[in-house]
């Protein structure tokens, strides 16, 4: 009886490894391809913003359209960092301070039909995270697909 149980367990284990490992491997390859696509789109968007010095509604709609062609739901966040130099009287020198603007500020201005302008030397960052999509194992959320990219605004339209 123990010999039969051992053989059945071995057969089921071999079948699980034989069919399960290729599924896991293909899922990892698909996640790598998805992450590469997201990085390409984020790089294209950030570089165009850094080169032109502004964001408009057409650019944002194009970004959302290109990212939404995937098989998942993504969360996109923007961050605009504006450096300032303030004179500190206690230390007797200039100190760098940053002012941060998030996507709400950007969308508020863009929805009014006005371009959101950046200053030369500002930093712009985009983060794309996978919120929902295909799951290999039910009940286990996959949070490994995500991209973050940023750059300094050159504003070459001067």
N, C-alpha and C positions, 0 to 999 in steps of 0.2 A: 504494500500500500504506500509506504514512504517513497519507494522507487518511482511509482507512477506520479505521485505529487511532485516530486523533484523534476521529473521530465516535463510535466505540464508547465510548471513554473519557468523552466528553462526555455521552453518553446514560446511562451507569452513574453518573456523578457527579450528574447531574440527578435520577435516580431515587433515589439515596441521600439527597440533600438534600430531595427532595419527600416521601419517606416517613419519613426519619429525624428531621428537625427537629420535626414534630408529636409524635413519640414522646418526644423529649427535653423538649419544652415541657409535655406532659401529665404526665410523670414529676415535673417540678419543681412543678407545681400540686398533685399528689398529696402530695408531701413537705411542702409548705406547709400543706395541710389536716391532715395527720397531726401536724405540729408544733403547730398551733393546738389540736387536740384534746388532745394531751399537756399543753400549757400550761394549758388549761382544767381538766383533772383535777388537775394538780399544784397549781394555785391554790386550787381548792376544798378539797383535802385540807389544805394548809398553813394556810389561813385558818381552817378548823374546828379544827385543832390549836392555833393561836395564840389563838383565842377561848375555847376550853374549858380549855386548860392541861394536857391529857393525851392519850395515845394508847392505844387498846385494840385487842384482836384484831379486833373487828367493823369498826373503821375501816380497819385494814390490809387485811383481806380484801376490803372494798368497793373500796379503791384498786386492789388487784391484779386484781380481777374487772373493773373498768372499763377498766383499761389493757390487759388481756389480750384484749379483744374485737377488737383490731386485727389486722392481717395480718402481724405481725412479733413477734420476741422482744425484750423490753426488759429492761434491767438497772436496778433501782431502788436508790438508795442514800440513806440519811438521815444527817444530821449535826446533833448537838445541841451548841451552844456555850453554856457556862455562864460568865458573867463573875464574877470575884472581885476584891476589892480587898485587897491585902496591904500591910502597913506595911513599908517598906524602911528599915532603920536606917541604912544607908550614905548614902542620899539624904535621909533625914529626912522622907519623905512617903509617901503611899499610891500604889501602882503597880497598874495593872490587869493581871490575869493571866486567861487563859481556860483552861478545862478542856473538852476535846472528848470526846464520846461518839458512837460510830458505830452503824450499824444492828444490829450483833451485840449490843450492850448493850440496845438497845430490844427486839429480838426475844426475847432471853433472859428478860426480865421479862414480856413480853406472853404468851409461851408458857406461863408458870406461872399464867396467869389473873389477873395483877395489872396494873392500869393503870400505864403509864409516865408519871410526873408531871414536869412542867416547873415551874420557878420563874418568877415574874414578872420580865420583863426578859431572859430567856434567848432565844437565837436558834436557830431551827429551819430547816433547809435540806433540800430534796429535789432529787435529780438523777435524771433519767430519760434513759437512752441506748439507742439502737437497736443491738442486738447482731446480729441476723440478720433477713432478710426478702427481699422481692422485689428482684431486681437487674435493672436495665435492660441492662447489658452484663455478660456472664458473666466472672467472675474479677476484677471491679473492685468492691471493697467500698465501700459508701456509709456514711460515718460522719457525715453532715451533720445527721441528725435527732437532736436532743437538747434537753432542757429543763432549766433550773435555776431554782428559785424558793425563796424563803425569807422569813421574817418574824420579828418580835419577838413573844414570847409576852406577851399582855395579861392572860390568866387572868381573864376577866370573871365567873367563877362564885363570886367571893368574897362 
